[in-house]
Amino acid sequence: MYKPTLDYAQQLDKEDNLAHLRAQFHIPKDAKGNDWLYFTGNSLGLQPKQTQQYIQQELDDWAKYGVEGHFEARNPWMPYHEFLTNSMAKIVGAKPLEVVVMNTLTTNLHLLMVSFYQPTKTKYKIVIESDAFPSDRYAVQSQLKFHGFDTEEGLIEWKPREGEELLRIEDLEKIVDEQGDEIALLLIGGVNYYTGQYLDIKRIAEIGHAKNCIVGIDLAHGAGNISPELHDSGVDFAAWCTYKYLNSGPGSLAGLFVHEKHARNKELPRFAGWWNHNKETRFNMRQPFDVMPGAEGWQLSNPPILSMAAIRASLDMFEEVGMEALRAKSEKLTGYFEYLINQIDTDRIKIITPSNPKERGCQLSIQVKNADKSLHKKLTENNIITDWREPDVIRCAPVPMYNSFEDVYRMVEILKTLL
């Protein structure tokens, strides 16, 4: 049973086998040199201290070798994206063949929909969550419009029930059961950005496939946070960014998953470029396009090495620790955070994220009654970095890599005084 005391929080930190990881990150500080209480790893993860070293290595090799760095660098640039594949595959529960790091999230979703959204006159609709992240909504609306369909008629929203904030899987099942003959694609956020709800990805795949629908997952708030087990889930494709829980830096490259069952289907429509052509004949410039198998077959251009170096710095930490240990700490850390918030004697706030640890990642979404942004601003003035989302939610994500039990204790103590 948890206890609402500083001594207890500090004791949990002493018992934490991952507590040493915090010292491997740059923690932002206030003007007096005190650490911020940073709870926005769900928007931008903190910088690992070794990131600078990893990027500097590539800068040094660029200076030393010029173009020959593609082959002569300590980490040759030609195959550099392959250095990330195994670690990233473990994080999302995929086979190496199924994963590649490339482009950015929404770009990847569009490239995947080129292949997997193949509407007909009667089967063309797309299902998303009603409160999907805006870029997903814009992406699917533009796909509908591009294919000549009405964006209102072609978009189906999976909504919470009246008076509820969370989605029910049986409501999605009903939608697909009733309208599946008209639905071409389900594109669902694996972890909802607003509520923090972790959806049953495998069940979603089963529901969609039962009606011959393609199923894609946006894991922007899932990769490095939960263990989605993408291969076993059976989803057709997925994409995610790396700058949140994967700590790769602002605007860094994204990840892409294509299930093994599609790996060698050269007939799938796709956009083509130099980097998804057979690497064995890539430099024989006059060969007809020969698409590579697996997720690499969705690449277009040679990758930006400096961004990949930052991703590699973080992935090497994940490789050392493992998702199982991170998830175990995450459940305990967020559980303690939830306990402390529930101890606050007020009816002004409530947590809308599921209480079941298996149905959430590390984020808790705190709904504030009769809210404006003033409470969030007061938290910021107290060096507590959270994330405000309209109309009335403060999102807080204690990240197991660098947040401590004392962090969440101190945050809640300040929140109590502000309330």
Solvent accessible surface area in square Angstrom, and as a share of the most:
residue,aa,sasa,rsa
1,M,201,0.90
2,Y,55,0.21
3,K,115,0.49
4,P,67,0.42
5,T,63,0.36
6,L,53,0.26
7,D,109,0.56
8,Y,43,0.16
9,A,0,0.00
10,Q,60,0.27
11,Q,80,0.36
12,L,9,0.05
13,D,29,0.15
14,K,160,0.68
15,E,99,0.44
16,D,23,0.12
17,N,134,0.69
18,L,19,0.10
19,A,41,0.32
20,H,100,0.44
21,L,2,0.01
22,R,59,0.22
23,A,72,0.56
24,Q,64,0.29
25,F,3,0.01
26,H,85,0.38
27,I,26,0.13
28,P,39,0.24
29,K,118,0.50
30,D,32,0.17
31,A,116,0.90
32,K,180,0.76
33,G,42,0.41
34,N,82,0.42
35,D,57,0.30
36,W,76,0.27
37,L,20,0.10
38,Y,22,0.08
39,F,0,0.00
40,T,11,0.06
41,G,0,0.00
42,N,0,0.00
43,S,36,0.23
44,L,63,0.31
45,G,7,0.07
46,L,11,0.05
47,Q,88,0.39
48,P,1,0.00
49,K,100,0.42
50,Q,53,0.23
51,T,10,0.06
52,Q,123,0.54
53,Q,124,0.55
54,Y,44,0.17
55,I,48,0.24
56,Q,81,0.36
57,Q,37,0.17
58,E,2,0.01
59,L,62,0.31
60,D,69,0.36
61,D,8,0.04
62,W,153,0.54
63,A,92,0.72
64,K,147,0.62
65,Y,71,0.27
66,G,29,0.28
67,V,111,0.64
68,E,90,0.40
69,G,0,0.00
70,H,52,0.23
71,F,123,0.51
72,E,98,0.44
73,A,5,0.04
74,R,184,0.67
75,N,23,0.12
76,P,38,0.24
77,W,20,0.07
78,M,34,0.15
79,P,41,0.26
80,Y,1,0.00
81,H,4,0.02
82,E,70,0.32
83,F,74,0.31
84,L,1,0.00
85,T,20,0.11
86,N,91,0.47
87,S,14,0.09
88,M,0,0.00
89,A,2,0.02
90,K,130,0.55
91,I,6,0.03
92,V,0,0.00
93,G,17,0.16
94,A,17,0.13
95,K,84,0.36
96,P,70,0.44
97,L,55,0.27
98,E,1,0.00
99,V,2,0.01
100,V,1,0.00
101,V,2,0.01
102,M,12,0.05
103,N,43,0.22
104,T,62,0.36
105,L,23,0.12
106,T,43,0.25
107,T,61,0.35
108,N,0,0.00
109,L,0,0.00
110,H,57,0.25
111,L,14,0.07
112,L,0,0.00
113,M,0,0.00
114,V,29,0.17
115,S,1,0.01
116,F,8,0.03
117,Y,0,0.00
118,Q,95,0.42
119,P,27,0.17
120,T,78,0.45
121,K,186,0.79
122,T,101,0.59
123,K,41,0.17
124,Y,24,0.09
125,K,25,0.11
126,I,0,0.00
127,V,0,0.00
128,I,0,0.00
129,E,4,0.02
130,S,26,0.17
131,D,59,0.30
132,A,6,0.05
133,F,78,0.32
134,P,53,0.33
135,S,32,0.21
136,D,5,0.03
137,R,52,0.19
138,Y,137,0.52
139,A,2,0.01
140,V,0,0.00
141,Q,49,0.22
142,S,53,0.34
143,Q,16,0.07
144,L,0,0.00
145,K,150,0.64
146,F,165,0.69
147,H,67,0.30
148,G,68,0.66
149,F,43,0.18
150,D,79,0.41
151,T,36,0.21
152,E,141,0.63
153,E,106,0.48
154,G,0,0.00
155,L,23,0.11
156,I,20,0.10
157,E,54,0.24
158,W,0,0.00
159,K,119,0.51
160,P,41,0.26
161,R,103,0.38
162,E,175,0.78
163,G,79,0.76
164,E,66,0.30
165,E,57,0.26
166,L,49,0.25
167,L,17,0.09
168,R,90,0.33
169,I,53,0.27
170,E,78,0.35
171,D,26,0.13
172,L,0,0.00
173,E,69,0.31
174,K,124,0.53
175,I,27,0.14
176,V,2,0.01
177,D,94,0.48
178,E,115,0.52
179,Q,58,0.26
180,G,1,0.01
181,D,107,0.55
182,E,71,0.32
183,I,0,0.00
184,A,11,0.08
185,L,1,0.00
186,L,0,0.00
187,L,1,0.01
188,I,0,0.00
189,G,8,0.08
190,G,0,0.00
191,V,7,0.04
192,N,7,0.04
193,Y,25,0.09
194,Y,22,0.08
195,T,8,0.05
196,G,0,0.00
197,Q,17,0.08
198,Y,43,0.17
199,L,8,0.04
200,D,79,0.41
201,I,6,0.03
202,K,108,0.46
203,R,78,0.29
204,I,0,0.00
205,A,2,0.01
206,E,80,0.36
207,I,8,0.04
208,G,0,0.00
209,H,67,0.30
210,A,86,0.66
211,K,63,0.27
212,N,125,0.64
213,C,3,0.02
214,I,42,0.21
215,V,0,0.00
216,G,0,0.00
217,I,0,0.00
218,D,8,0.04
219,L,0,0.00
220,A,11,0.09
221,H,10,0.04
222,G,0,0.00
223,A,2,0.01
224,G,9,0.09
225,N,7,0.04
226,I,0,0.00
227,S,39,0.25
228,P,6,0.04
229,E,84,0.38
230,L,0,0.00
231,H,45,0.20
232,D,96,0.50
233,S,7,0.05
234,G,18,0.17
235,V,0,0.00
236,D,4,0.02
237,F,0,0.00
238,A,0,0.00
239,A,0,0.00
240,W,0,0.00
241,C,4,0.02
242,T,0,0.00
243,Y,61,0.23
244,K,21,0.09
245,Y,6,0.02
246,L,1,0.00
247,N,3,0.01
248,S,6,0.04
249,G,23,0.22
250,P,115,0.72
251,G,58,0.56
252,S,9,0.06
253,L,14,0.07
254,A,0,0.00
255,G,0,0.00
256,L,0,0.00
257,F,0,0.00
258,V,1,0.01
259,H,20,0.09
260,E,59,0.27
261,K,106,0.45
262,H,28,0.12
263,A,4,0.03
264,R,165,0.60
265,N,60,0.31
266,K,120,0.51
267,E,152,0.68
268,L,26,0.13
269,P,59,0.37
270,R,38,0.14
271,F,118,0.49
272,A,61,0.47
273,G,24,0.23
274,W,101,0.35
275,W,5,0.02
276,N,0,0.00
277,H,14,0.06
278,N,42,0.21
279,K,78,0.33
280,E,145,0.65
281,T,50,0.29
282,R,9,0.03
283,F,106,0.44
284,N,83,0.43
285,M,123,0.55
286,R,214,0.78
287,Q,87,0.39
288,P,108,0.68
289,F,96,0.40
290,D,49,0.25
291,V,13,0.07
292,M,11,0.05
293,P,64,0.40
294,G,1,0.01
295,A,0,0.00
296,E,37,0.17
297,G,0,0.00
298,W,5,0.02
299,Q,5,0.02
300,L,48,0.24
301,S,79,0.51
302,N,80,0.41
303,P,20,0.13
304,P,68,0.43
305,I,27,0.14
306,L,75,0.38
307,S,27,0.17
308,M,0,0.00
309,A,0,0.00
310,A,7,0.05
311,I,0,0.00
312,R,53,0.20
313,A,0,0.00
314,S,0,0.00
315,L,2,0.01
316,D,55,0.29
317,M,5,0.02
318,F,6,0.03
319,E,82,0.37
320,E,131,0.59
321,V,26,0.15
322,G,27,0.26
323,M,22,0.10
324,E,154,0.69
325,A,39,0.30
326,L,4,0.02
327,R,29,0.11
328,A,64,0.50
329,K,17,0.07
330,S,2,0.01
331,E,46,0.20
332,K,90,0.38
333,L,0,0.00
334,T,1,0.01
335,G,11,0.11
336,Y,0,0.00
337,F,0,0.00
338,E,25,0.11
339,Y,30,0.12
340,L,8,0.04
341,I,6,0.03
342,N,99,0.51
343,Q,96,0.43
344,I,18,0.09
345,D,147,0.76
346,T,46,0.27
347,D,115,0.60
348,R,87,0.32
349,I,20,0.10
350,K,109,0.46
351,I,31,0.16
352,I,8,0.04
353,T,6,0.03
354,P,8,0.05
355,S,80,0.52
356,N,66,0.34
357,P,49,0.31
358,K,134,0.57
359,E,76,0.34
360,R,4,0.02
361,G,3,0.03
362,C,0,0.00
363,Q,4,0.02
364,L,0,0.00
365,S,0,0.00
366,I,3,0.02
367,Q,34,0.15
368,V,2,0.01
369,K,108,0.46
370,N,140,0.72
371,A,28,0.22
372,D,90,0.47
373,K,88,0.37
374,S,52,0.34
375,L,10,0.05
376,H,26,0.11
377,K,116,0.49
378,K,92,0.39
379,L,0,0.00
380,T,61,0.35
381,E,134,0.60
382,N,61,0.32
383,N,48,0.25
384,I,0,0.00
385,I,33,0.17
386,T,9,0.05
387,D,22,0.12
388,W,21,0.08
389,R,66,0.24
390,E,124,0.56
391,P,91,0.57
392,D,29,0.15
393,V,0,0.00
394,I,3,0.01
395,R,2,0.01
396,C,0,0.00
397,A,0,0.00
398,P,0,0.00
399,V,4,0.02
400,P,12,0.08
401,M,4,0.02
402,Y,2,0.01
403,N,4,0.02
404,S,18,0.11
405,F,4,0.02
406,E,43,0.19
407,D,8,0.04
408,V,0,0.00
409,Y,29,0.11
410,R,102,0.37
411,M,1,0.00
412,V,3,0.02
413,E,61,0.27
414,I,46,0.23
415,L,2,0.01
416,K,86,0.37
417,T,110,0.64
418,L,45,0.23
419,L,54,0.27
